[in-house]
Amino acid sequence: MGRPALRRPRRARPGPPAQADPRPAPGHRTGPVRLTPTEDDVTITEPARADESAEVPNTAEDILRHAREAVPLLRERAAAIEAGRRLPEDVVALLRRGGVFRAAVPKDRGGPELTSMEQTELIETLATGDVSTAWCAMIGMDSGIYAGYLEEAAVREFYDAPDTPNSGWIHPQGRAERVPGGYRVSGHWRFGSGSTHCEVLVAGCRVFQDGEPETDPVTGDPVHWRVMVARPGQYEIVDTWHTTGLAGSGSCDYKVTDLFVPEEHSFSFRVPRRTGPLHATPDAILRKMSGVPLGMARAALDHVRDLARTRVDRESGTPWADSPRVRSALARAEMELAAARAGVYTSLEEQWAALERGDETTVRQRTATALARYHAFRTARTIVSELFDLVGGSSIYRASSPLDRWLRDAHTMCQHAVAQDSVLELTGQVLLGGESRSPFF
């Protein structure tokens, strides 16, 4: 986010907006979006919410401790979270009280400014409790990063409170037509993870002027990509989130027609307004993603290991703990998870050290983090699938086996761009001396 500055009055904007500006006052909370019930849904009974006046942890050590303490509750709530297709209010409050949404907020703005490694560990810990919750937390804590690309006035309006959950699809799926003072925005975006509880909703747009697409003013690329920042109440949230996995993330579509967005309420990843490792390269929003598959795989392994201690093979009568097949399967899964985890954290540590020194990252460093992330997603999916097969028929019962949910979560998360084979194509191109026009790589 921008350098701290004195609060300044907002400039008058020439010309009327394309439509009445429905922005709530700064700090306004729109409340959770209620998804339309279906015959497959269940009613979530919201437990009594704990005292939110308690001090929110503000160091990596304390935030990680709170996350570990939250894991049993998240496991208990996982089935209801999935059935409700969103995070219930008590879980959102739990994340807020635990300092999750402030994780990337800089220290000079009152936040803990966790490193990318600490953010990843935080998400990894939450994912051992519930994968959808961890996914929403991973998206929600982008607030502290996005704010580093905005003008100071916009930071104060949208992100003045450190515990502000974010949501939105940043890729340029929408259209932003230049008008006096800003943009007239229209579009339909998918994958608004956490859109049912967020306080800020962002939307990526391609910029047009007088009906013609603009080129990027920094790079000269044929697409001028800007991210629009607004309140969720300014969009229509479309209840589309009926999915195979990550069902509890509330990753609904959202759309708008002719929304006026002031210039200062938009940003480009090409023009950060802060310095430091969290804003030196735009991939900061991707670095922590590996925590989700790593935590999911860890939870699945622990679950099957606990089963193996008491389970007996029905045909042979051999205890699972004495079965060479079971022993080998668990050892292989542990080996693969350890290797994937080491790749993620080693690449992040090397990249972070370079950025902290102010160095430009090398080709090897840039490709290492992307490949380690891809490998973590793919390896976690393999681990969960093999454990699902190892346990056998009892894995398929949703009511009694979390393996069914983890299997669906694993396959769903691997549909994200960071886990697609296009990552291999792009990294291979760069390793062979080619250039990438993506700001994230």
Buried (B, 14 or more C-beta within 10 A) or exposed (E): BBEEEEEEEEEEBEEEBBEEBEBEEEEEBBEBBEBEEEEEEEEBEEEEEEEEEEEBBBEBEBBBBBBBEBBEBBBEBBBBBBBBBBBBBBBBBBBBBBBBBBBBBBEEBEBBBBBBBBBBBBBBBBBBBBBBBBBBBBBBBBBBBBBBBBBBBBBBBBBBBBBBBBBBBBBBBBBBBBBEBBBBBBBBBBBBBBBBBBBBBBBBBBBBEEEEEBEBEEBEEEEBBBBBBBBBBBBEBBBBBEBEBBBBBBBBBBBBEEBBBBBBBBBBBBEBBBEBBBBBBBBBBBBBBBBBBBBBBBBBBEBBBEBBEEBEEEEEEBBBBEBEEBEEBBEEBBEBBEEBBEBBBBBBEBBBEBBEEEEEBEEEBBBBBBBBBBBBBBBBBBBBBBBBEBBEEEBEEEEEBBBBBBBBBBBBBBBBEBBBEEBEEBBEBBEEEEEBEEBBB
